Amino acid sequence: MRTMFSRLLTFLSPPVFDDEENTRIAKFLHFIILTVFTIAMLTALTDSLAGVLTTAYVLGAGISPLGIAYWLLRRGHVTVASYIVVVSMIAAITVLLSVGQGIHDIGLMDYVLLLIVSSYVLRQRGIVVVTGLIILSVALVVFGEIFHFLPVKVSPGYFLPRPADFFIVSLTIVIGAIAISMMANTLASALEKTRHSESRWRSLVDHAPDIIIDVDAKGEILFVNRPSLDLPKLYTGKSIFDSLLPENRDLARQILARVLGGADTTLELQAYNSQGELRWYSFRVGPIRQRDGRISGAVIIATNIQNQKNAEIELKASKEALQLRAEQLAMLYEMGKSVASLQTLDKLLEVILAQMRTVLPLDVFVVSLHDETSGMLSFPLIYEDGKLWNEPPSLLMPDCQTDIVIRTGKPLLTNHASDEYDNWEQIGDKEKNAESIMITPLLVGQRVIGAISAQNYRPGMYNGDMLALLSGAANQIGVAIENARLFEQLQKELAERKRVEVEIRDLNASLEERVRARTEELENTSKELSAFTYTVSHDLRAPLRAINGFSHIALDDYGAKLPGPVQENLVRIQENARQLGRLIDDLLAFTRIGRHPLRKMRVNLTDVAQHAFDEVTRDQDLRRIEFTLYPLPVVLADPMLLEQVFYNLFSNAIKF
């Protein structure tokens, strides 16, 4: 039971669609159909009870189309259902007039009510169709009454009051009231929506950051969204062209003509703001079309793009600065590669000048080197007016700009040097003076070795970026110049060293020749001396043996007969003869050293030393000699020569 009631309630509820307009019309038709059906049923019932069955037949025939319209309405065919309802009501009114009093029937006013309903449910085209149908219906009634082919009842007897009349009149009043009420509500709702939409549009336009302008085909301002503080010449009734610069007005007229032809366009122009400042604005221009498609004017949206232009200018300047910096870094890199491979100062300065001319506006370029010891300033490079100049070294002028840069180690920049020429060195072309001058120190570590200067005859040619570039280049140039100077100094030192080495080789060769000659001379002398010594020693042996032999014979044969002093003298003669013999043996041994070949073998030094000591002390009184021999190592040597060495050592020790 509850399910059936829910279905019935759903069936009797007005339909709802996505389209708001269709929903509004559907609700109105839904109410009209149910109202007409209800009143028709009541009218047919009352007439049937009164014995008038014709009304029931007519209403029954008229209700059937309403049922079809109701079925179509619930399935979304709103327009078709509207036509069926309106046409059915026209047919019903026409039938009632045909069987009533015809053209004189007061029910003729129902056509007016039907027009009101049609204007609500059907749009302009529908009203035209309904109007045509009503005119045909009225013509049918009129001509039917004239030619008597309709059962028109003009006798008052046929129109006695009936209860059904109440329902018919009530139906007319209710439908009219409902139609008028709904139309009033619709108009009020539409007006409220229009006001709300206009308020929202007005608020949106008034608070828009851009200037919105409506102009007609002649360029006259019809609307501007707010009093413009940016463009004070923009106000209603004023020509849009008056707010533009004179040189832009012809272009603006061409743009407006193009927009009136249906095209959209955007352009950027300059105009004066309220402070009299020239600012950039972007104008977006589009056509304003009427409902019939006709273009009546143009809408202009003006945007202040000065900040954007400033940003573009800054961005362009930044790009140019970055590009310049990249070129400068590339130059410094190429200069670094070039100077790193160069070793001579002249070639280095030539490359530096070529590189600097590519990135700086140069009329003059000077490289000066400072000698701290002498205070002199030399100029290895002076370029001016397209040629190289030679300047002799000069004493650094105190408190001049170059002196300040060298003393402080800080760069200097001036673009108007005409008031400071007393402090500049007059070098190069002394008839010309530079206005823009940059000077930066040449640094090697923390030591300033000089300065470089870039100059131009025109003022305002240099800036901080160029000074930074020159300073960056100076760091490489200073190191490169110092390296070149060190390389040249090294080359000089190497040349001097080679010269000294050649002299030393020549001296060594001369000395060797002299040593060789002296050695040969000494060897010859030594050989002669050895031969003489050998000869003398050999010749002395025979007399010495005779002296020693005869002294022994004298002592042995006549010793007892000789006085004591004579015996002592003979003994002394024998001792001296033996000592002289040892001397002769030493001389002979010395002469044999030079002739004897060297024979190396393992020799026990302890045995050699002991044997040499025994030979030396054979005829000595050992009581007055203290001799201690510690163990000595085994060596590789000639044993005879080694023993001669120990013999000489021990003999000299005992003698002296």
C-alpha atoms as one frame of an Amber mdcrd trajectory, in Angstrom:
protein
   0.000   0.000   0.000   2.831   2.368   0.907   4.653   1.512  -2.330   1.547
   2.304  -4.377   1.128   5.607  -2.552   4.771   6.472  -3.216   4.372   5.732
  -6.900   1.202   7.812  -7.064   2.959  10.674  -5.301   5.879  10.434  -7.708
   3.467  10.364 -10.661   1.684  13.492  -9.459   4.957  15.364  -8.642   6.236
  17.825 -11.255   9.251  16.597 -13.251  12.742  18.114 -12.784  15.292  18.455
 -15.564  18.899  19.682 -15.845  17.735  22.697 -17.833  16.256  25.284 -15.441
  13.981  26.779 -18.143  12.526  23.378 -19.082  11.951  22.630 -15.405  10.068
  25.933 -14.967   7.815  25.312 -17.984   7.287  21.662 -17.016   6.115  22.646
 -13.520   3.644  25.161 -15.000   2.268  22.663 -17.540   2.081  19.973 -14.870
  -0.030  22.208 -12.694  -2.254  23.359 -15.633  -2.882  19.785 -16.827  -3.809
  18.516 -13.365  -5.993  21.589 -12.698  -7.816  21.340 -16.048  -8.274  17.607
 -15.568  -9.698  18.109 -12.082 -12.093  20.936 -13.079 -13.108  19.050 -16.236
 -13.985  15.990 -14.182 -16.019  18.067 -11.747 -17.807  19.913 -14.613 -18.615
  16.670 -16.436 -19.888  15.121 -13.204 -22.188  18.032 -12.350 -23.596  18.256
 -15.911 -24.163  14.491 -15.997 -26.094  14.701 -12.751 -28.100  17.554 -14.279
 -28.876  15.489 -17.361 -26.565  17.362 -19.739 -24.362  14.709 -21.308 -22.928
  16.861 -24.104 -20.487  18.552 -21.740 -19.170  15.217 -20.593 -18.591  14.097
 -24.188 -16.803  17.307 -25.145 -14.623  17.356 -22.024 -13.831  13.684 -22.423
 -12.617  14.311 -25.932 -10.557  17.319 -24.780  -8.935  15.529 -21.819  -7.410
  12.771 -23.952  -4.758  15.047 -25.550  -3.930  16.373 -22.096  -3.136  12.832
 -20.982  -0.794  12.402 -23.935   0.824  15.752 -23.129   1.269  14.708 -19.500
   2.952  11.467 -20.613   5.299  13.333 -22.982   6.015  15.965 -20.355   7.280
  13.422 -17.850   9.658  12.050 -20.475  11.271  15.411 -21.145   9.462  16.460
 -24.336   8.509  19.815 -22.873   8.042  21.739 -26.120   5.841  19.047 -27.740
   3.751  18.759 -24.573   3.373  22.558 -24.509   2.074  22.632 -28.079  -0.364
  19.763 -27.383  -1.762  21.534 -24.308  -2.121  24.900 -26.058  -3.658  23.423
 -29.237  -6.037  21.286 -27.140  -7.152  24.362 -25.189  -7.683  26.312 -28.452
  -9.801  23.446 -29.796 -11.803  23.240 -26.577 -12.483  26.997 -26.533 -13.477
  26.919 -30.220 -15.899  24.040 -29.614 -17.457  25.820 -26.634 -17.897  29.008
 -28.679 -19.377  26.989 -31.563 -22.053  25.438 -29.380 -22.516  28.591 -27.306
 -23.162  32.170 -28.326 -20.470  32.235 -30.945 -18.585  35.473 -31.437 -20.795
  37.102 -28.786 -19.859  34.560 -26.137 -17.878  35.970 -23.213 -15.718  32.860
 -23.420 -14.001  34.582 -26.315 -11.749  36.183 -23.673 -10.270  32.742 -23.029
  -8.235  33.231 -26.170  -6.501  36.167 -24.456  -5.837  34.008 -21.446  -4.469
  31.333 -23.731  -2.115  33.857 -25.330  -0.803  34.711 -21.869  -0.223  31.030
 -21.116   1.432  30.512 -24.511   3.791  33.427 -23.933   4.922  31.695 -20.789
   5.333  28.107 -22.023   6.225  28.847 -25.660   8.777  31.339 -26.858   8.380
  33.957 -29.530   7.960  31.468 -32.344   5.344  29.556 -30.367   3.330  32.722
 -29.727   3.257  33.397 -33.451   1.949  29.874 -34.108  -0.660  30.136 -31.337
  -1.789  33.555 -32.541  -2.325  32.155 -36.034  -4.327  29.225 -34.666  -6.531
  31.535 -32.568  -7.211  33.752 -35.577  -8.238  30.670 -37.590 -10.450  29.525
 -34.735 -12.143  32.931 -34.454 -12.654  32.967 -38.257 -14.231  29.506 -38.041
 -16.672  30.655 -35.371 -17.540  33.909 -37.145 -18.025  32.459 -40.593 -19.754
  29.405 -39.145 -22.229  31.695 -37.435 -22.724  33.751 -40.611 -23.222  30.800
 -42.914 -25.061  28.755 -40.262 -22.944  25.622 -40.450 -22.197  25.737 -36.699
 -24.837  25.079 -34.042 -24.489  28.553 -32.462 -27.132  29.292 -29.876 -27.996
  32.950 -29.652 -31.300  32.578 -27.853 -31.027  33.355 -24.140 -33.301  30.475
 -23.356 -30.588  28.086 -24.152 -28.260  29.677 -21.621 -29.966  29.239 -18.382
 -27.636  29.267 -15.363 -26.060  25.897 -14.596 -23.744  24.718 -11.794 -21.156
  23.831 -14.389 -20.837  27.485 -15.285 -19.244  28.050 -11.909 -16.521  25.546
 -12.656 -15.941  26.945 -16.149 -15.613  30.482 -14.864 -13.526  29.284 -11.966
 -11.270  27.404 -14.393 -10.765  30.536 -16.441 -10.019  32.638 -13.367  -7.682
  30.055 -11.813  -5.743  29.491 -14.986  -5.463  33.205 -15.603  -4.370  33.853
 -12.030  -1.879  31.035 -12.128  -0.483  32.189 -15.452  -0.231  35.789 -14.366
   1.247  34.807 -10.986   3.821  32.524 -12.531   4.656  35.079 -15.178   5.051
  37.722 -12.476   7.257  35.383 -10.451   9.229  34.534 -13.520   9.664  38.179
 -14.430  10.586  39.047 -10.822  13.023  36.123 -10.685  14.483  37.100 -14.035
  14.746  40.708 -12.906  16.404  39.636  -9.649  18.793  37.384 -11.523  19.497
  40.196 -13.928  20.148  42.581 -11.045  22.284  40.003  -9.268  24.163  39.220
 -12.451  24.617  42.913 -13.126  25.789  43.465  -9.547  28.261  40.601  -9.819
  29.354  41.810 -13.229  29.668  45.383 -11.935  31.629  44.243  -8.875  33.837
  42.056 -11.017  34.453  44.809 -13.540  34.938  47.544 -10.928  37.455  45.470
  -9.001  39.246  44.141 -12.043  42.939  45.070 -12.043  42.657  46.067 -15.690
  40.880  49.013 -17.269  37.791  47.825 -19.209  36.448  50.225 -21.813  33.365
  50.006 -24.066  33.573  52.154 -27.194  31.245  52.631 -30.126  32.146  52.387
 -33.779  33.547  55.923 -33.748  35.787  55.314 -30.750  33.675  57.245 -28.259
  33.848  55.803 -24.745  30.450  54.458 -23.667  31.615  52.827 -20.466  34.743
  52.594 -18.362  34.831  50.278 -15.365  36.230  52.795 -12.857  37.759  56.254
 -12.743  41.232  55.589 -14.080  44.090  56.851 -11.996  46.488  55.388 -14.514
  44.913  56.968 -17.584  43.091  60.144 -16.453  41.876  60.977 -19.975  39.607
  57.903 -20.034  36.009  58.849 -19.143  32.555  58.423 -20.663  31.865  60.594
 -23.689  35.566  61.072 -24.447  37.237  59.709 -27.554  39.524  56.781 -26.880
  42.065  58.258 -29.257  42.553  61.341 -27.059  44.217  59.206 -24.373  46.907
  58.004 -26.778  50.043  59.672 -28.008  49.546  61.569 -31.295  51.910  59.258
 -33.140  49.839  56.201 -32.099  46.358  57.482 -33.009  46.393  56.465 -36.692
  47.472  52.951 -35.729  44.678  52.818 -33.112  42.074  53.842 -35.732  43.312
  51.055 -38.017  43.054  48.561 -35.155  39.477  49.689 -34.347  38.473  49.341
 -38.021  39.924  45.836 -38.047  38.018  44.902 -34.872  34.761  46.286 -36.268
  35.349  43.866 -39.120  35.234  40.992 -36.629  38.893  40.436 -35.743  40.454
  40.329 -32.271  43.797  41.987 -31.771  46.342  42.931 -29.116  48.847  45.742
 -29.226  51.233  47.498 -26.857  51.346  51.293 -26.782  52.662  54.024 -24.519
  50.465  56.592 -22.759  50.834  59.196 -20.010  49.565  58.372 -16.516  48.171
  60.834 -13.976  51.698  61.811 -12.888  52.614  62.678 -16.446  54.899  59.654
 -16.718  55.087  57.715 -19.956  54.039  54.118 -19.290  53.544  50.995 -21.355
  50.035  49.481 -21.678  48.753  46.332 -23.348  45.437  46.902 -25.208  43.373
  43.786 -25.969  40.588  44.772 -28.352  37.601  42.623 -29.360  34.246  43.242
 -31.100  30.909  43.684 -29.252  28.207  41.710 -31.074  24.453  42.288 -30.765
  21.891  39.460 -30.651  21.498  39.655 -34.397  25.268  39.304 -34.898  25.817
  42.928 -35.811  29.011  44.515 -34.392  28.170  47.770 -32.644  31.481  48.639
 -31.042  34.530  47.245 -29.292  35.599  46.273 -25.808  39.117  47.289 -24.794
  41.023  45.812 -21.855  44.004  48.002 -20.974  46.689  46.541 -18.698  49.588
  48.463 -17.218  52.605  46.427 -18.281  55.277  48.889 -17.195  56.573  46.459
 -14.559  56.680  43.738 -17.199  58.532  46.058 -19.547  60.920  46.992 -16.745
  61.419  43.293 -16.032  62.020  42.665 -19.744  64.528  45.514 -19.831  66.233
  44.170 -16.699  66.157  40.643 -18.117  67.631  41.881 -21.384  70.287  43.810
 -19.488  70.935  40.750 -17.335  71.236  38.549 -20.433  73.562  41.049 -22.036
  75.591  41.227 -18.815  75.722  37.427 -18.620  76.699  37.211 -22.276  79.364
  39.855 -21.725  80.554  38.012 -18.618  80.664  34.748 -20.550  82.675  36.442
 -23.301  84.960  37.943 -20.685  85.447  34.580 -18.979  86.089  32.982 -22.360
  88.625  35.710 -23.076  90.279  35.165 -19.695  90.331  31.418 -20.349  91.851
  31.858 -23.790  94.301  34.395 -22.398  95.212  31.955 -19.633  95.866  29.202
 -22.163  97.848  31.537 -24.384 100.015  33.091 -21.699 100.634  29.712 -20.076
 102.346  28.485 -23.229 104.370  31.649 -23.861 107.834  32.163 -22.436 109.076
  35.421 -23.908 107.816  38.746 -22.550 107.433  40.393 -25.974 105.254  37.617
 -27.353 103.235  37.559 -24.138 102.503  41.295 -24.310 101.479  40.964 -27.954
  98.888  38.279 -27.075  97.602  40.283 -24.074  97.019  43.370 -26.228  95.170
  41.374 -28.888  92.913  39.748 -26.275  92.099  42.991 -24.454  91.185  44.784
 -27.689  88.458  42.194 -28.325  86.563  42.893 -25.077  87.361  46.501 -24.138
  86.979  49.770 -26.077  90.657  50.712 -26.181  92.382  53.794 -27.476  95.322
  53.371 -25.082  96.708  50.313 -23.312  99.779  50.507 -21.080 101.716  47.853
 -19.162 104.140  49.330 -16.623 106.558  47.429 -14.356 107.838  48.835 -11.087
 111.307  48.171  -9.650 111.031  48.407  -5.870 114.773  48.748  -5.402 115.370
  51.672  -7.743 111.821  53.085  -7.794 111.954  53.147 -11.603 108.915  52.518
 -13.792 109.502  50.724 -17.092 107.020  50.406 -19.957 107.342  47.101 -21.850
 104.076  47.880 -23.714 102.507  51.226 -24.720  99.721  51.009 -27.307  97.991
  54.213 -28.367  95.968  55.243 -31.356  96.663  52.046 -33.271 100.446  51.881
 -32.870 103.135  50.925 -30.356 105.249  53.515 -28.557 108.656  53.269 -26.889
 109.265  55.114 -23.648 112.463  54.970 -21.574 112.185  53.976 -17.906 111.413
  56.877 -15.594 111.188  57.494 -11.884 107.685  56.803 -10.539 106.093  60.189
  -9.856 104.943  60.364  -6.203 101.191  60.602  -5.544 100.273  60.123  -9.183
  97.397  57.761  -9.902  99.703  54.929 -10.957 101.739  55.396  -7.782  98.536
  55.256  -5.693  97.417  52.056  -7.420 100.835  50.411  -6.937 101.095  51.504
  -3.289  97.530  50.569  -2.264  97.076  47.562  -4.555  93.543  48.801  -5.384
  92.197  49.460  -8.916  91.041  52.878 -10.121  88.247  53.936 -12.512  87.352
  57.392 -13.815  85.195  58.409 -16.741  85.968  62.129 -16.528  89.699  62.541
 -16.138  90.006  66.032 -17.622  90.261  67.582 -14.143  92.989  65.150 -13.066
  95.541  65.367 -15.896  98.144  66.842 -13.515  98.289  63.454 -11.797  98.716
  61.307 -14.905 102.007  60.288 -16.474 102.490  61.899 -19.850 103.540  58.945
 -21.994 102.759  57.884 -25.534 101.053  60.520 -27.632 101.286  63.554 -25.346
  99.039  65.634 -27.612  95.969  63.515 -26.788  94.341  63.013 -23.424  92.052
  60.172 -22.362  88.784  60.832 -20.524  87.899  57.264 -19.486  90.732  55.530
 -17.629  91.055  52.249 -15.728  94.190  51.239 -13.807  94.600  47.973 -11.941
  97.660  46.567 -10.160  99.700  43.633 -11.427  99.833  41.226  -8.510 102.040
  38.228  -7.934 100.706  36.822  -4.703 100.636  39.833  -2.364 103.403  41.650
  -4.197 102.648  44.440  -6.695 105.046  44.321  -9.638 103.406  47.081 -11.696
 100.101  48.161 -13.239  98.096  47.945 -16.452  95.917  50.769 -17.775  93.062
  50.795 -20.309  92.080  54.229 -21.638  89.617  55.803 -24.065  89.471  59.325
 -25.422  85.680  59.574 -24.886  84.054  59.967 -21.433  81.767  57.358 -19.856
  83.190  54.366 -21.717  83.998  52.117 -18.745  82.038  50.595 -15.849  82.557
  48.345 -12.859  82.203  45.147 -14.880  84.952  46.249 -17.247  87.169  47.154
 -14.292  86.523  43.688 -12.817  87.466  42.155 -16.184  90.665  44.180 -16.333
  91.477  43.184 -12.735  90.858  39.518 -13.522  93.078  39.765 -16.564  95.715
  41.587 -14.482  95.971  38.619 -12.123  96.883  36.343 -15.016  99.016  38.974
 -16.710 100.996  39.636 -13.522 101.793  35.972 -13.030 102.540  35.521 -16.734
 104.863  38.543 -16.821 106.643  37.365 -13.693 106.987  33.885 -15.193 108.312
  35.388 -18.442 110.775  37.532 -16.513 111.852  34.533 -14.458 112.144  32.481
 -17.631 114.317  35.135 -19.277 116.365  35.412 -16.083 116.667  31.645 -16.006
 117.740  31.650 -19.625 120.395  34.206 -18.804 121.528  32.188 -15.794 121.612
  29.026 -17.880 123.619  30.806 -20.570 125.996  32.140 -17.920 126.232  28.708
 -16.374 126.987  27.167 -19.743 129.662  29.789 -20.320 131.173  29.039 -16.896
 130.964  25.317 -17.558 132.772  25.783 -20.858 135.436  27.838 -19.101 135.706
  25.196 -16.359 135.996  22.464 -18.966 138.688  24.460 -20.722 140.483  25.068
 -17.389 140.118  21.412 -16.437 141.504  20.349 -19.790 144.386  22.791 -19.394
 144.939  21.678 -15.796 144.810  18.033 -16.774 147.348  18.687 -19.489 149.567
  20.496 -17.011 149.114  17.722 -14.432 149.842  15.111 -17.049 152.983  16.956
 -18.133 153.982  17.549 -14.525 153.301  13.928 -13.688 155.308  12.801 -16.639
 158.063  15.142 -15.535 157.884  13.845 -11.964 157.838  10.274 -13.186 160.947
  10.940 -15.233 162.551  12.632 -12.285 161.498   9.802 -10.008 162.937   7.257
 -12.404 166.180   9.153 -12.583 166.207   9.498  -8.824 165.457   5.814  -8.386
 168.230   4.897 -10.805 170.618   7.257  -9.071 169.580   5.949  -5.632 169.947
   2.359  -6.748 173.324   3.088  -8.234 174.526   4.958  -5.175 173.179   2.321
  -2.822 174.746  -0.477  -4.825 178.051   1.352  -5.077 178.105   2.081  -1.312
 177.625  -1.516  -0.333 181.223  -2.629  -1.303 183.046   0.068   0.737 180.546
  -0.452   3.603 181.197  -4.202   3.619 184.958  -3.490   3.578 184.658  -1.121
   6.552 182.478  -3.545   8.467 184.745  -6.523   7.594 188.013  -4.810   8.414
 186.620  -3.532  11.724 185.580  -7.060  12.684 189.029  -8.397  11.719 190.713
  -5.673  13.734 188.593  -6.437  16.780 188.861 -10.191  16.408 192.606 -10.372
  15.668 193.973  -7.359  17.488 191.274  -6.488  19.917 193.183  -7.572  22.995
 196.233  -5.575  21.944 194.380  -2.379  21.211 193.669   0.264  23.806 190.188
   0.565  25.166 189.193   3.785  23.354 190.237   2.279  20.043 188.133  -0.772
  20.705 185.136   1.461  21.489 185.693   3.394  18.278 185.886   0.171  16.292
 182.598  -0.994  17.885 181.016   2.387  17.074 182.300   1.997  13.476 180.600
  -1.364  13.245 177.293  -0.018  14.598 177.359   2.938  12.205 178.258   0.593
   9.384 175.255  -1.600  10.219 172.988   1.479  10.455 174.300   2.705   7.147
 173.617  -0.752   5.728 170.046  -0.549   6.875 169.720   2.883   5.262 171.056
   1.456   2.038 168.581  -1.415   2.311 165.783   1.112   2.805 166.869   3.080
  -0.240 166.988  -0.086  -2.297 163.555  -1.091  -0.998 162.236   2.391  -1.869
 163.539   2.121  -5.380 161.963  -1.313  -5.721 158.521   0.076  -4.724 158.135
   1.928  -7.995 159.290  -1.024 -10.041 157.602  -3.763  -8.116 154.096  -4.713
  -9.455 151.228  -4.537  -6.956 150.180  -8.024  -5.751 146.924  -8.006  -3.745
 146.076 -10.881  -1.396 144.459 -11.478   1.975 146.957 -10.358   4.613 146.736
 -10.670   8.395 147.779  -7.263   9.663 148.667  -8.604  13.101 151.304 -11.017
  11.659 152.674  -8.358   9.263 153.003  -5.803  12.064 154.677  -8.316  14.407
 157.187  -9.409  11.730 158.014  -5.781  10.871 158.554  -4.983  14.589 160.852
  -8.001  14.955 162.958  -6.867  11.977 163.290  -3.337  13.290 164.242  -4.384
  16.844 166.607  -7.232  15.905 169.671  -5.313  17.011 167.898  -3.013  19.480
 167.800  -3.033  23.231 164.242  -4.111  23.919 164.370  -2.983  27.493 163.928
   0.643  26.566 161.082  -0.137  24.072 157.430  -0.618  25.136 155.491  -2.300
  22.376 151.776  -3.375  22.546 150.111  -5.004  19.584 146.316  -5.370  19.536
 144.570  -7.800  17.177 144.246  -6.299  13.711 141.840  -7.341  10.875 142.594
  -9.240   7.707 142.876  -6.946   4.675 143.322  -7.240   0.920 146.763  -5.709
   0.135 150.343  -6.281  -1.103 152.109  -7.944   1.904 155.601  -6.705   1.017
 154.552  -3.054   0.664 152.380  -3.281   3.769 155.291  -4.711   5.765 157.495
  -1.868   4.452 154.945   0.607   5.778 154.954  -0.927   9.273 158.751  -1.194
   9.153 159.103   2.504   8.394 156.579   3.435  11.101 158.273   1.366  13.800
 161.762   2.457  12.709 160.821   6.161  12.884 159.141   5.611  16.240 162.300
   3.994  17.719 164.622   6.570  16.160 162.697   9.674  17.153
